Amino acid sequence: MSSALTLYSYWRSSAAYRVRIALNLKQLDYDLKIVHLVRDGGEQHSEAFHALNPQELVPVLMHGQRIVRQSLAIMEYLEETFPDHPIMPATARDRARVRGLALAVACDIHPLNNLRVLQFLEHDWNVPQPERDAWVKRWINTGFSAIEDMLRDNPSTGDYCEGDIPSVADCCLIPQVYNARRFAIDIDQYPTIARIEANCLASEPFDKARPENQPDAPGSGDS
């Protein structure tokens, strides 16, 4: 059956990675539309994609003719539209904790070191690579130190960020850990994060969503 869901994605976009995990956790079929963020100056800047998302960012979810932008809004939309296989806890208190952990990644870490910020530092301010790498490491480590403290020894933390069922918090955390490893950050200094990462990546929904398992990843034939 043809899917009514279409995700505009790029293999190494951590925001798109979040939504791929969520779709897999909710066992939803979806089609991928690849938006190459680097080729030819970035396909996200094309007129066609700008019309779809004036922010010129991925991910974008199409559900029929409905357009949903921003990864957290997309995941909440999926949860509300397709309630089976929930990715948010049942109680308001637990949902608030999940949202807080997710926002610690999506609002406080990721915006400081995403592609357009690093491109600006390189091309507009001529910041050398070592200094750009130091910038990324500074803000990931600052964020992860806080998240580790929020997770460690908290009675709500289980196999995953909130209890023993993966949630939107895990959908946000795991892609950020992937980014941290790209920049040679030692995740072992954050043992709770490392444990949750291992639990997540051992499951099929997370494994299927990995950047290297995407059709546009280098070596896949569409890179």
C-alpha positions in Angstrom: 0.0 0.0 0.0 1.3 3.4 -0.9 2.1 5.6 2.1 0.3 8.8 2.7 3.4 10.0 4.6 6.4 11.6 2.9 9.5 12.7 4.8 11.9 15.2 3.3 15.2 14.1 4.7 19.0 14.2 4.4 21.1 11.3 5.7 23.2 13.3 8.1 20.6 15.8 9.3 20.1 15.0 13.0 16.7 16.7 13.0 15.5 14.4 10.1 17.2 11.5 12.0 14.9 12.2 15.0 11.8 11.9 12.8 13.0 8.8 11.1 13.3 7.2 14.5 9.8 8.3 15.5 8.2 7.0 12.4 9.9 3.7 12.9 8.9 3.5 16.5 5.3 4.1 15.6 5.6 1.5 12.9 4.4 3.9 10.2 5.2 3.4 6.5 6.6 6.5 4.8 8.3 7.6 1.6 11.6 9.4 1.6 12.3 12.5 -0.5 16.0 13.3 -0.3 17.1 16.9 0.0 20.9 17.1 -0.4 22.1 19.8 2.0 25.5 20.3 0.4 25.4 19.4 -3.3 25.2 22.4 -5.6 25.1 24.8 -2.7 22.4 22.9 -1.0 19.1 21.7 -2.5 17.2 23.2 0.5 17.8 26.6 -1.1 16.0 25.7 -4.3 12.8 27.6 -5.2 10.8 24.4 -5.1 11.9 23.5 -1.6 11.7 27.1 -0.4 8.0 27.0 -1.4 7.6 23.9 0.7 9.5 25.2 3.7 10.5 28.9 3.7 13.0 28.2 6.5 14.9 26.0 4.0 15.5 23.3 6.6 14.8 19.6 6.8 12.8 17.7 7.9 9.4 18.4 6.4 6.6 15.9 6.7 3.8 15.6 4.1 0.7 13.9 5.3 -1.4 13.9 2.2 -1.6 17.6 1.3 -0.8 18.7 4.9 2.7 20.1 5.5 4.3 19.8 8.9 7.6 21.5 9.7 10.1 21.3 12.6 11.1 17.9 14.0 9.4 18.3 17.4 6.2 19.5 15.9 6.3 16.6 13.4 6.8 14.0 16.2 4.0 15.5 18.3 1.8 15.5 15.2 2.5 11.8 14.6 1.7 11.0 18.2 -1.6 12.8 18.1 -2.6 11.5 14.7 -1.4 7.9 15.1 -1.9 7.0 18.7 -0.8 3.4 18.4 2.8 2.6 19.6 3.1 5.9 21.7 6.3 7.8 21.8 5.0 10.1 24.7 4.2 8.9 28.2 0.7 8.7 29.6 0.9 11.3 32.3 1.4 15.1 32.1 4.3 15.0 34.5 6.2 12.4 32.5 5.4 14.1 29.2 6.8 17.3 30.6 10.0 15.5 31.5 10.3 14.0 28.0 9.7 17.4 26.4 12.3 19.0 28.7 15.0 16.5 27.7 14.1 16.7 24.0 14.2 20.5 24.1 17.6 20.4 25.9 18.9 18.8 22.7 16.7 20.5 20.0 16.9 24.0 21.4 20.1 24.3 23.4 22.6 22.0 21.7 21.7 21.5 18.1 21.1 25.1 16.9 24.6 26.1 17.9 26.3 23.5 15.7 24.0 22.7 12.9 25.2 22.9 9.2 24.2 26.4 8.5 25.9 27.7 11.6 29.1 25.9 10.8 28.9 27.1 7.2 28.5 30.7 8.4 31.5 30.4 10.7 33.6 29.0 7.8 32.5 31.2 4.9 31.5 34.5 6.5 33.9 34.7 9.4 36.7 32.5 8.0 36.9 30.5 11.3 39.5 27.8 10.8 38.5 24.1 11.2 40.1 23.5 14.6 38.3 26.5 16.1 35.0 25.3 14.5 35.5 21.8 15.9 36.2 23.4 19.4 33.0 25.4 19.1 31.0 22.2 18.4 32.6 20.3 21.2 32.1 23.1 23.7 28.3 23.2 23.3 27.7 19.5 23.0 29.8 18.9 26.1 28.0 21.7 28.0 24.6 20.2 27.0 25.5 16.6 27.6 26.9 17.4 31.1 23.5 18.9 32.0 21.5 16.0 30.4 23.6 13.4 32.1 22.8 15.1 35.4 19.1 15.1 34.6 19.2 11.4 33.7 21.6 9.9 36.3 20.0 8.5 39.4 16.6 9.9 38.4 13.9 7.4 39.3 12.1 8.1 36.1 15.1 7.1 34.0 14.9 3.4 32.9 16.3 1.6 29.9 15.5 4.8 28.1 15.3 8.5 29.0 11.9 8.0 30.5 11.1 4.6 31.8 11.5 1.5 29.7 9.7 2.6 26.5 11.6 4.9 24.0 10.1 8.3 23.7 10.6 11.6 21.9 13.5 12.3 24.3 15.4 9.3 22.9 14.5 10.3 19.4 16.4 13.6 20.0 19.2 12.3 22.1 20.5 9.5 19.9 21.1 11.7 16.8 22.9 14.2 19.0 25.2 11.4 20.3 25.9 10.5 16.7 27.0 14.1 16.1 29.1 14.0 19.2 30.9 10.9 18.0 31.5 12.7 14.6 33.5 15.3 16.5 35.4 12.7 18.6 33.7 13.5 21.8 34.2 10.7 24.4 30.7 9.5 25.2 32.0 7.3 28.0 32.3 10.4 30.2 28.5 10.4 30.1 27.7 6.8 31.3 23.9 7.2 31.5 23.7 8.7 28.0 26.1 5.9 26.7 23.9 3.2 28.3 20.7 4.6 26.8 22.4 5.0 23.4 23.4 1.3 23.5 19.9 0.2 24.4 18.4 2.3 21.6 20.8 1.3 18.9 20.2 -2.4 19.7 16.6 -2.0 18.6 15.4 -2.1 14.9 13.6 1.2 14.8 16.7 3.1 15.8 19.1 1.0 13.8 17.0 1.4 10.6 17.1 5.2 11.1 20.9 5.5 11.4 22.5 7.9 8.9 24.6 5.2 7.4 21.5 3.1 6.6 19.9 5.8 4.5 19.6 5.6 0.7 21.5 8.9 0.3 24.4 8.0 2.6 27.8 8.0 0.9 28.3 4.7 -0.9 24.6 4.0 -1.1 24.4 5.2 -4.7 22.6 8.5 -4.1 25.3 10.5 -2.3 
